[in-house]
Amino acid sequence: MTVRRLLALPLLGVLLTGCGIRATEVPTDFGAAPSRVPCSLAGPDESARSAHGVPVQVFLLCGASLVAVDRTVPVPEDTADARRRVIVAQGLLDQLAKQPSSAERSAGYTTYVPGGLGVAGPRPKDPEDTLRLSTAPARLTSYALAQLVCTLSDSAATEDDGSVILGGPAPDPLRRYECTDELRDHPGSTQPPSSEVAGG
């Protein structure tokens, strides 16, 4: 029986070679497993939050898509709704313009929203949920505009219908922008769907 087994080994090797399978005595080394998944934070990044404020989410760029991260925006109590909307919007812009925390940068997050961007409420003939930026939306990069549209359209700064009315300083025309799955997945090559809105 032992002799038969020994004689069968060379034949087995020939068969394996014929099937395109190479026998080996040394385990194949595919390398170490990745130590970190890009765009994945180990836990809540408390360093990116302020001590007090309204919980919000902003969209940062990670890889080739937009990813929501948690932030807080300070809002004084008993603030009227119209003023509250502008305060929240300005807080969101400020959060977007800040460099991501060290933990977020390590995970691959970045932002394209420029610093110093301001926001104001509607002019007399504008719809009441209008947000006018200090820079016309058309002058922003595609990444920055996508970040702004997706962040603002899903916040207390708007009517919570998945869209936001944006314009630059008057008389810059107003447009209603929408944040879509396509925009979140491909912010560099996709323009946010938009439509004209009458304003003052």
Backbone hydrogen bonds, N-H to C=O, Kabsch-Sander energy under -0.5 kcal/mol:
donor,donor_aa,acceptor,acceptor_aa,energy
5,R,1,M,-1.9
6,L,2,T,-2.0
7,L,3,V,-2.2
8,A,4,R,-1.7
9,L,5,R,-1.0
11,L,7,L,-0.8
12,L,8,A,-2.3
13,G,9,L,-2.2
14,V,10,P,-2.0
15,L,11,L,-2.2
16,L,12,L,-2.4
17,T,13,G,-2.1
18,G,14,V,-2.2
19,C,15,L,-1.3
20,G,17,T,-1.3
21,I,16,L,-2.4
22,R,20,G,-0.6
23,A,21,I,-0.6
30,F,28,T,-0.8
39,C,107,A,-3.2
40,S,37,V,-1.5
41,L,39,C,-0.5
46,E,44,P,-1.4
48,A,45,D,-1.6
49,R,46,E,-1.5
54,V,73,V,-3.2
56,V,71,R,-2.8
58,V,69,V,-2.3
60,L,58,V,-0.6
60,L,67,V,-2.5
61,L,110,T,-2.4
62,C,65,S,-2.8
63,G,108,G,-0.7
65,S,62,C,-1.6
66,L,184,R,-3.0
67,V,60,L,-2.9
69,V,58,V,-2.7
71,R,56,V,-2.7
73,V,54,V,-2.1
79,T,76,P,-0.8
84,R,80,A,-3.2
85,R,81,D,-2.4
86,V,82,A,-1.2
87,I,83,R,-2.4
88,V,84,R,-2.8
89,A,85,R,-2.2
90,Q,86,V,-2.7
91,G,87,I,-2.3
92,L,88,V,-2.4
93,L,89,A,-2.3
94,D,90,Q,-2.5
95,Q,91,G,-2.2
96,L,92,L,-2.4
97,A,93,L,-2.0
98,K,94,D,-1.2
105,R,101,S,-2.9
106,S,102,S,-2.3
107,A,103,A,-1.3
108,G,105,R,-1.2
109,Y,104,E,-2.7
110,T,61,L,-2.3
117,L,114,P,-0.7
120,A,132,R,-2.5
126,D,123,R,-2.0
130,T,127,P,-1.9
131,L,165,I,-2.2
132,R,120,A,-2.7
133,L,131,L,-0.6
133,L,167,G,-3.5
134,S,118,G,-2.1
139,R,136,A,-2.0
140,L,137,P,-1.6
145,L,141,T,-2.6
146,A,142,S,-2.1
147,Q,143,Y,-2.4
148,L,144,A,-2.4
149,V,145,L,-2.9
150,C,146,A,-2.4
151,T,147,Q,-2.1
152,L,148,L,-2.9
153,S,149,V,-2.3
154,D,150,C,-0.6
154,D,151,T,-0.6
155,S,152,L,-1.2
158,T,155,S,-1.4
162,G,153,S,-0.9
164,V,177,Y,-2.2
165,I,129,D,-0.5
166,L,164,V,-0.7
166,L,175,R,-2.6
167,G,131,L,-1.4
172,D,169,P,-2.3
174,L,197,V,-0.7
175,R,166,L,-2.2
176,R,195,S,-2.9
177,Y,164,V,-3.1
177,Y,175,R,-0.7
178,E,193,P,-2.1
179,C,162,G,-1.4
180,T,178,E,-0.6
184,R,180,T,-2.3
185,D,181,D,-2.3
186,H,182,E,-2.3
189,S,186,H,-0.8
190,T,186,H,-1.2
195,S,176,R,-1.3
197,V,174,L,-2.0
